[in-house]
Each structure stands twice: as structure tokens, then as C-alpha cells.
Amino acid sequence: MTISYTLKVANSHFGGFSKLLFRWKGSIYKLLYKEFIVFVVLYTVLSLVYRCLLTEEQKRLYTKVAQYCNRSTDLIPISFVLGFYVTLIVNRWWAQYTSIPLPDQLMCVISSNVHGKDERGRILRRTLVRYANLSAVLILRSVSTRVLKRFPTMDHVVEAGFMTQDERKKFESLYSDFNKYWVPCVWFTNLAAQARREGRVRDDVALRLLMDELNLYRAKCSMLFHYDWISIPLVYTQVVTIAVYSFFAFCLIGRQFLQPLEPGQEGELDMYVPLSTLLQFFFYAGWLKVAEQIINPFGEDDDDFETNKLIDRNLQVSLLSVDDMYQNLPPAAKDKYWNEPAAQPPYTMATAAETLKPSFLGSTFDMRMCEEAEQSQPVEALPSSPRMHTPLLSRFLAAASPAGSLRNLGRGGRAPPHLRRPRADSGSPCPRSNPPEDPEAVAAIEEEDTEEESEAGEPRMPGGHLEALQLPGASKAQKKELPQIQVKAPSSESLSAARQDALEL
């Protein structure tokens, strides 16, 4: 039976866990006392042999061996290996519990979507939910020793009412080398389809809902089978077991009381009972025993799952919900707070103090803001100004950008607007006054831009925008009509002035 102590720790108080230390059933004492006794006996025997039977020379040799064993315990990463292993086992243990199939959702869907108060409707509902419970019994017989002891043969399953004789003949006539826990689920689907044809299931939406819930139920049965099939790798379990046993084998020798090797050397305190070593054994070996107990929770340990009780509960509540509770509703009436705007359930004297506590409205509800007049005034956002560049810097950025490279390759597009050099006739505002530029250098740069635009067939409007798209045949005529501008080569003084402007930016 699973040991539950939840009520004992409902409220935290002084020494709250101390009462739990004296419980025997399901405790670490019950789980570990045999190994603990063996360790204490072996330690005592070695201590007596060292103290009473060995000669001085043998004691000196034993002292060196014990010191070596004591140093060797530091080389075994027992905390890391054992802690990671137990964490993996605990996560797997809880996942197996959540994979146990429970018919609660499925029985609600059956009760609400398989109609008919007559005998045929009752048979359909009870048979559907019985098939679901039969599938769970078959899979639990395969993974749980408790359930297998309860239902050792199929005769016991038939006698318990989960299966009829005709269903057993059908079940045994189906030959398969694998586990056949899924057969009742297939019976469920066929019977649900038959109920749909008879009109007991009103529409395809209700049938789909039945199938979805059954698939979720069957998936949990399948997960239990796979958890039983695929275990924690044996190599990992062996590594952890060897690490723990070898650690305490070294402790048996290395943690003994030793006399000093030299005559005048100060010896260790003789405690006779190694409390620290015994506590270390209690913690590490107990940790390993916990993993050993819950690695397969479908056994018969104190904290293993009560699968037989789950079977009894599932069958009882599922049949009750689809049979006795089918359309058996209490009369609908006005509730107690029908005419009250705010419902306020009463409190007992033991809980009256809770009414004095204010409701939680949010973590920032009690936050106090500064009430200065200048901080409460709204601030308007400043309009953003476009970034402008000098012609020389714009040429450099356009040449370095990927858009400019694509334009040079394809000769069909232009640089993005944020990389274009602002023209003199552009209507965009300039945030600051630019330094004077050499007119000859500017004319040379504009001439080259004009030639590139004329070749691409995209002339620029005065406002800096593209003109409407033109036909390919008209591009050659427009190229001929472009004005020819002759520009002198820029002087060295104008080029040096342009470089100085770019550096100032």
C-alpha cells in the first residue's frame, strides 16, 4: 500500500519532519537495515583484527593500505553519478504513474454521446466502457506483478466480469506473437461505428470525439507497455551499483582507527564507532535503495502503485457514469445567490480571519508614483529627421552596400532610398547646413549618376522619385534625347576639399 503522509506536512511548523522519522512502514530504515547491519559487522571485524590479532609489522603494512584506500575514495564521483541516476529514476517513476490509463474522460464522452434509455442503448454504453477497462487489465497483467497474481489466467479475467466467454474465444482465435492488449480497443471502435449506423450516436462529430478519447486511452496503455519494455540502460545501473559498493569497500579499510607509524607521531582520535562513515553509508546506500525501489513501481514494495485498487475504482465509476447516471439529473433550480449581485459564501469560525485579508489585485497595485506636476505632463514625440550624407560619402556607401552591387551587376535597378545621394532639387529637408562643395566635383558626380540612370531606363523626377514604367521600345529613344553635358575634370584642390568634408562627417 502506498504510504501517504501529506496531511502530516500540510502546515510547516517547528520539527515538522521529526514525526516522520519514527515511522517504520515505507521508511528508509525498513529498506536499508539489512545492508546497514552487514556494513557495521564487517567494520567491527576488521577493527578487532587490527587491534588484537596483527603484529606491529603487520599493523604498519595495514596502515599504509588503509591510507591508500582512504585516498582512493576521493577518486570515485559517487555524489555526481548517484545523484544524476536517482533524478532520472524519479522522473521516470512519475511519468509511469501519469501513463496509467484512467477512463474518466472516456466515460463522460460515452455517457453524453451514446443515446438510448432502452436495453440496447444501455448494453452499448456498458460494453464500450467495459472494453476500455478490459484493455487496461490486459496491459496491467503484463507489467504489474500484483495484477498478474490477481488474474493469473484468462479464466480469472472472464470470471471477474471484464470479458465474456464469446469475447474470450474471439480474443484467443486471433493469433499474434505480440501482446494483444489493443484488441478490446479495436472492438470499441467497431461497436462505436455500429452505434453510429443505428443512430445511437447522433452525428459524426460525436463519433470523432469518441475515437479521439479512445486513442488517448490506448496511447497510455501503449506507454505502459513501452516503459516496461525499455528500461534504464543496464550499463548505467551497473556503473552506479559498482561505484557505491566500491566506495564503501574502500571505506571499510580506509576509515579504520590507525596507530601512528612513527613512535613520537601524534595519532588520530579513537572513536570506536565511526559516526561520519555510518552516516555516509546511510545517505549514499539509502539513495541507491530508493532508486532500486522505484525503478519499477509495478511491484509489491510499500511505495509501488496500487494497481489492483485502480482497477476496482475504474470499473466501478465507469459503469456508474454510463448506466445509473445516464440522463439521471437533479432538477435545475435557482441557486442561493440568484438575486444577489455579488456572491459571498459563508465562512466558519475557523476561517473567519481570512475575510480580513485584502484580495490580491496585482503586484503593482500598491506602487506609489511621484505626484510632481512636471512628471505627470505628457511628452510629445519629436519628429524624426532623415539622415543626409554628402555626395562623396553617399557614393562610398552605395558602392559598399549589397544593393549597389546588385545594381552594377544587373544594370536594372537603383540603390535604396536611404543610400542615395540627395540631389540639389530634392524637396527633403536638410537637418544641418552642409559645407560648401566644389561645383565641378558635384557636376561630375551627378553626370555619372545620370548616365547610370539613363542606361537602366529609370530617369529621376525632380522630387527624387522614379517616373512611371515605360515600354522597352521607348527606352532607346529616350536615351537619344538625353542632354549631353560636358564637365571638366575636377582639380586637385576640389578633390582635397571633398575629402576634408567627408572626414569632418
C-alpha positions in Angstrom: 0.0 0.0 0.0 1.3 3.4 -0.9 2.4 5.4 2.2 0.8 8.8 2.3 1.9 11.5 4.8 0.5 14.5 3.0 -1.7 15.6 5.9 1.2 15.5 8.3 3.1 18.1 6.4 0.1 20.3 5.4 1.4 23.1 7.7 5.0 23.9 8.3 6.0 24.1 12.0 8.9 23.5 14.3 10.2 20.0 13.9 7.6 19.2 11.3 9.5 16.4 9.7 10.7 14.9 13.0 7.5 13.0 13.5 8.0 11.3 10.1 11.4 9.9 11.3 9.8 7.4 13.6 7.6 5.7 11.1 8.6 2.2 10.1 6.4 1.3 7.1 7.8 2.7 3.9 10.8 4.2 5.7 14.5 4.1 4.9 15.1 2.1 8.0 13.0 -0.8 6.7 14.6 -0.5 3.3 18.2 -0.3 4.4 18.6 -2.0 7.8 19.9 -5.3 6.4 22.7 -3.7 4.4 23.5 -1.4 7.3 23.9 -4.4 9.7 26.2 -6.1 7.2 28.4 -3.0 6.9 28.6 -2.5 10.7 29.5 -6.2 11.2 32.3 -6.1 8.6 33.7 -2.9 10.0 33.8 -4.3 13.5 35.5 -7.5 12.4 38.3 -5.6 10.7 38.7 -3.3 13.6 39.1 -6.2 16.1 41.5 -8.0 13.8 43.7 -4.8 13.5 43.6 -4.1 17.2 44.1 -7.6 18.6 45.5 -10.1 16.1 48.0 -8.2 14.0 51.7 -7.8 14.9 53.5 -4.4 14.8 54.9 -5.1 11.4 51.5 -6.2 10.1 49.9 -3.1 11.6 52.4 -0.9 9.8 51.6 -2.6 6.5 47.9 -2.3 7.2 48.2 1.4 8.0 49.7 2.0 4.6 47.0 0.0 2.9 44.3 1.9 4.8 45.8 5.3 3.9 45.8 4.3 0.2 42.1 3.2 0.4 41.1 6.4 2.2 42.8 8.4 -0.6 41.1 6.3 -3.2 37.6 7.2 -2.0 38.1 10.8 -3.3 38.6 9.4 -6.9 35.0 7.9 -7.1 32.5 10.6 -8.1 29.7 9.0 -6.1 27.7 12.1 -5.5 27.5 13.1 -9.2 26.9 9.6 -10.5 24.3 8.6 -7.9 22.5 12.0 -7.9 22.0 12.0 -11.6 20.9 8.4 -11.6 18.3 8.9 -8.9 16.9 12.1 -10.6 16.5 10.1 -13.8 14.7 7.3 -11.9 12.3 9.7 -10.1 11.3 11.4 -13.4 10.7 8.0 -15.0 8.7 6.9 -11.9 6.3 9.8 -12.1 5.9 9.5 -15.9 4.9 5.9 -15.5 2.2 6.9 -13.0 0.8 9.6 -15.3 0.7 6.9 -18.1 -1.8 4.7 -16.2 -5.0 4.7 -18.2 -8.0 6.2 -16.4 -11.4 6.0 -18.1 -12.8 9.3 -16.6 -12.7 11.4 -19.8 -13.8 8.5 -22.0 -16.8 7.5 -19.8 -18.1 11.1 -19.8 -18.0 11.2 -23.6 -19.8 7.8 -23.8 -22.5 8.9 -21.4 -23.2 12.1 -23.3 -23.0 10.8 -26.9 -24.3 7.2 -26.9 -28.0 7.7 -26.5 -30.9 5.4 -25.7 -32.7 4.6 -22.4 -33.7 1.2 -23.7 -31.9 -2.0 -23.2 -29.9 -1.7 -26.4 -28.6 1.7 -25.5 -27.6 0.5 -22.0 -25.8 -2.5 -23.5 -23.9 -0.3 -25.9 -22.7 2.1 -23.2 -21.7 -0.6 -20.7 -20.0 -2.7 -23.3 -18.0 0.3 -24.6 -16.7 1.2 -21.2 -16.1 -2.5 -20.3 -13.8 -2.8 -23.4 -11.8 0.1 -22.2 -11.4 -1.4 -18.8 -10.5 -4.8 -20.3 -7.7 -3.2 -22.3 -6.3 -1.7 -19.1 -6.5 -5.0 -17.3 -4.6 -6.8 -20.1 -1.8 -4.3 -20.1 -1.5 -4.2 -16.3 -1.3 -8.0 -16.2 1.7 -7.6 -18.5 3.6 -5.1 -16.3 2.4 -5.5 -12.7 3.1 -8.5 -10.5 0.2 -7.6 -8.3 -2.3 -7.7 -11.1 -0.8 -10.9 -12.6 -1.2 -12.6 -9.2 -4.8 -11.5 -9.1 -5.6 -12.5 -12.7 -3.1 -15.3 -13.5 -5.1 -16.7 -16.4 -7.8 -15.5 -18.8 -10.3 -17.6 -16.9 -9.9 -15.3 -13.9 -10.4 -12.3 -16.2 -13.7 -13.8 -17.5 -14.7 -14.7 -14.0 -14.1 -11.1 -12.9 -16.6 -9.9 -15.5 -14.2 -8.0 -17.7 -14.7 -10.4 -20.6 -17.4 -12.8 -21.7 -16.9 -16.4 -23.0 -17.6 -15.4 -26.6 -15.2 -12.5 -26.3 -12.6 -14.8 -24.9 -13.0 -17.2 -27.9 -12.6 -14.2 -30.3 -9.6 -13.0 -28.4 -7.8 -16.4 -28.4 -8.6 -17.0 -32.1 -6.6 -14.0 -33.1 -3.0 -15.2 -33.4 -0.2 -12.8 -32.7 3.3 -13.1 -31.5 2.9 -9.8 -29.6 0.9 -8.5 -26.7 -2.8 -8.3 -27.6 -3.9 -5.6 -25.1 -5.1 -3.5 -28.1 -7.8 -5.9 -29.3 -10.5 -4.5 -27.0 -9.8 -1.1 -28.3 -10.5 -2.3 -31.9 -13.7 -3.9 -30.6 -14.6 -0.5 -29.1 -14.1 1.3 -32.5 -16.2 -1.3 -34.4 -19.0 -1.1 -31.8 -19.0 2.7 -31.8 -19.3 2.7 -35.6 -22.2 0.3 -35.3 -23.9 2.6 -32.8 -23.4 5.4 -35.3 -25.2 3.4 -38.0 -28.0 2.6 -35.6 -28.4 6.3 -34.8 -27.4 5.9 -31.1 -24.5 8.3 -31.9 -26.3 11.3 -33.4 -23.6 12.7 -35.7 -20.0 12.2 -37.0 -18.7 14.9 -34.6 -19.8 12.8 -31.6 -18.2 9.7 -33.2 -15.0 11.6 -33.8 -15.0 12.6 -30.2 -15.3 9.0 -29.1 -12.5 8.0 -31.3 -10.2 10.8 -30.1 -10.8 9.9 -26.4 -10.2 6.2 -27.1 -7.0 6.9 -28.9 -5.7 8.9 -25.9 -6.7 6.0 -23.6 -5.0 3.5 -25.9 -1.9 5.7 -26.1 -1.5 5.5 -22.3 -1.8 1.7 -22.4 0.9 1.7 -25.1 3.2 3.9 -23.0 2.9 1.5 -20.0 4.0 -1.3 -22.3 7.0 0.6 -23.6 8.1 1.7 -20.2 8.1 -2.0 -19.2 9.9 -3.0 -22.4 12.5 -0.2 -22.5 14.3 0.0 -19.1 17.1 2.3 -17.9 20.2 1.0 -19.7 21.8 -1.8 -17.7 25.2 -0.3 -18.1 24.1 2.8 -16.1 22.6 0.8 -13.3 25.8 -1.3 -13.1 28.0 1.7 -13.0 26.1 3.3 -10.1 26.0 0.0 -8.2 29.7 -0.6 -8.6 30.5 2.9 -7.7 28.6 2.7 -4.4 29.8 -0.7 -3.4 33.4 0.0 -4.2 33.2 3.3 -2.3 32.1 1.6 0.9 34.6 -1.3 0.3 37.4 1.3 0.5 35.7 2.9 3.5 35.7 -0.4 5.4 39.5 -0.4 5.3 40.4 3.3 5.0 38.1 4.6 7.8 39.6 2.3 10.5 41.4 3.7 13.5 45.2 3.6 12.8 48.1 3.8 15.1 50.9 6.3 14.1 53.7 4.9 12.1 56.4 6.8 13.9 56.9 6.4 17.7 56.6 10.1 18.5 53.9 10.9 15.9 50.5 12.0 17.2 47.7 9.6 16.4 44.1 10.1 15.5 41.3 10.2 18.0 39.9 6.7 18.6 36.1 7.0 18.3 35.5 3.2 18.2 32.2 4.0 16.4 32.8 5.9 13.1 29.7 8.1 13.1 30.6 10.1 10.0 31.2 6.9 8.0 28.0 5.3 9.1 26.0 8.4 8.2 27.7 8.5 4.8 26.7 4.9 4.3 23.2 5.7 5.4 22.9 8.5 2.9 24.5 7.0 -0.2 23.4 3.4 0.2 19.9 4.7 1.1 19.9 6.8 -2.1 20.7 3.7 -4.1 18.0 1.7 -2.3 15.4 4.4 -3.2 16.3 4.1 -6.9 16.1 0.3 -6.5 12.6 0.5 -5.1 11.1 3.0 -7.6 12.8 1.9 -10.8 9.9 -0.5 -11.3 6.8 0.9 -9.4 4.6 -2.0 -10.5 6.0 -4.4 -8.0 4.9 -5.1 -4.4 7.1 -2.6 -2.4 5.5 -0.3 0.1 5.5 2.7 -2.3 4.7 0.9 -5.5 1.5 1.7 -7.3 -1.7 0.1 -6.1 -2.8 -1.2 -9.5 -5.5 -3.6 -8.1 -7.2 -0.7 -6.3 -7.0 1.3 -9.5 -8.7 -1.5 -11.5 -11.5 -1.7 -8.9 -12.1 2.0 -8.9 -12.0 2.4 -12.7 -14.6 -0.3 -13.3 -16.9 0.9 -10.7 -17.0 4.6 -11.5 -17.1 4.0 -15.3 -20.1 1.7 -15.1 -21.8 4.0 -12.7 -21.4 7.0 -15.0 -22.6 5.4 -18.2 -25.5 3.4 -16.7 -27.1 4.8 -13.5 -26.1 8.4 -14.2 -27.2 8.4 -17.9 -29.7 11.3 -18.1 -30.3 11.0 -14.4 -30.1 14.6 -13.5 -31.2 16.5 -10.4 -33.9 19.2 -11.2 -32.4 22.6 -12.3 -33.4 25.3 -9.8 -32.3 28.8 -8.9 -29.2 28.9 -6.9 -28.9 30.6 -3.4 -27.4 33.8 -4.9 -30.0 34.3 -7.6 -30.9 37.8 -6.6 -27.6 38.9 -5.1 -25.2 41.0 -7.2 -22.1 39.6 -5.6 -22.0 36.0 -4.3 -20.3 35.7 -0.9 -20.1 32.1 0.5 -20.1 32.0 4.3 -17.1 31.3 6.5 -16.8 29.2 9.6 -15.3 30.5 12.8 -12.1 28.6 12.0 -11.7 30.6 8.7 -13.2 33.9 9.7 -9.8 35.6 9.9 -9.4 35.1 6.1 -12.1 37.6 5.4 -9.9 40.4 6.9 -7.2 39.9 4.3 -7.5 42.1 1.2 -7.8 40.5 -2.2 -4.7 40.3 -4.4 -5.1 42.8 -7.2 -1.6 42.7 -8.7 2.0 43.2 -7.7 2.0 46.9 -8.8 -1.4 47.8 -7.2 0.2 49.3 -4.1 3.0 51.0 -6.0 3.3 54.8 -5.3 4.1 57.1 -8.2 5.7 60.5 -7.9 3.0 63.2 -7.9 5.1 66.2 -9.2 3.3 68.3 -11.8 6.1 68.3 -14.3 6.3 64.5 -14.2 2.6 63.9 -14.9 2.5 66.0 -18.1 2.5 64.1 -21.3 5.5 64.4 -23.6 5.1 64.6 -27.4 7.4 62.6 -29.6 9.8 64.6 -31.6 9.6 64.1 -35.4 12.4 62.1 -36.8 14.6 63.8 -39.4 16.0 61.9 -42.4 19.8 61.3 -42.3 21.7 63.2 -45.1 25.1 62.5 -46.4 27.5 64.4 -48.6 27.8 63.3 -52.2 31.2 61.7 -51.7 30.1 59.7 -48.6 26.9 58.7 -50.4 28.9 57.3 -53.3 31.0 55.3 -50.9 28.1 53.8 -49.0 26.2 53.0 -52.2 29.2 51.2 -53.6 29.7 49.2 -50.4 26.1 48.1 -50.0 24.7 44.9 -51.4 22.0 46.8 -53.3 24.6 48.8 -55.1 26.5 45.6 -56.1 23.3 44.1 -57.5 22.6 47.2 -59.4 26.0 47.2 -61.0 25.6 43.5 -62.0 22.0 43.6 -63.3 22.0 47.2 -64.5 18.3 47.1 -63.9 17.8 48.8 -60.5 19.0 51.6 -58.3 20.3 51.9 -54.8 17.8 52.0 -52.0 16.5 55.4 -51.0 18.5 55.6 -47.7 21.7 55.1 -49.7 21.0 57.6 -52.5 22.8 60.9 -52.6 20.4 63.8 -52.1 20.1 65.9 -55.2 20.1 69.7 -55.3 16.5 69.8 -56.5 15.2 67.3 -53.9 12.4 68.5 -51.6 13.5 66.7 -48.5 14.7 69.0 -45.6 18.3 69.1 -44.6 18.9 68.9 -40.9 22.0 70.9 -40.9 23.9 73.1 -43.4 26.5 71.2 -45.4 29.9 72.7 -46.0 30.5 74.4 -49.4 31.2 71.9 -52.1 33.2 72.2 -55.3 30.6 72.7 -58.2 32.8 70.9 -60.7 33.1 67.8 -58.4 29.4 67.8 -57.8 28.7 68.1 -61.5 31.0 65.2 -62.3 29.3 63.0 -59.8 25.8 64.0 -61.0 26.8 63.3 -64.6 27.9 59.8 -63.7 24.6 59.2 -61.8 22.7 60.5 -64.8 24.4 58.1 -67.2 23.7 55.1 -64.9 20.0 56.1 -64.7 19.7 56.6 -68.4 21.2 53.1 -69.1 18.8 51.5 -66.6 15.8 53.2 -68.2 14.7 54.9 -64.9 15.0 58.7 -65.1 14.7 60.6 -61.9 11.9 63.0 -61.2 12.7 66.4 -59.8 11.5 65.3 -56.3 13.9 62.4 -56.3 11.2 59.8 -57.2 11.0 57.3 -60.1 8.9 58.0 -63.1 6.3 55.6 -64.4 7.4 52.4 -66.0 7.9 52.8 -69.8 7.9 50.3 -72.6 11.2 48.7 -73.7 10.9 50.2 -77.1 10.8 53.7 -75.9 14.0 53.4 -73.8 16.3 53.8 -76.8 14.6 56.9 -78.0 14.8 58.4 -74.5 18.5 57.6 -74.4 19.0 59.6 -77.6 17.0 62.6 -76.2 19.1 62.9 -73.0 21.1 66.1 -72.9 24.8 65.8 -73.4 26.7 67.6 -70.7 30.4 68.2 -70.8 32.2 68.5 -67.5 35.7 69.4 -66.9 37.9 67.1 -64.8 38.0 68.2 -61.2 41.0 69.9 -59.9 43.2 68.6 -57.1 42.0 71.5 -54.8 38.3 70.5 -55.2 39.1 66.8 -54.5 41.0 67.7 -51.4 38.1 69.8 -50.2 35.6 67.0 -50.7 37.8 64.6 -48.7 38.1 67.1 -45.9 34.3 67.4 -45.8 33.9 63.6 -45.6 36.4 63.3 -42.8 34.5 66.0 -40.8 31.4 63.9 -41.0 
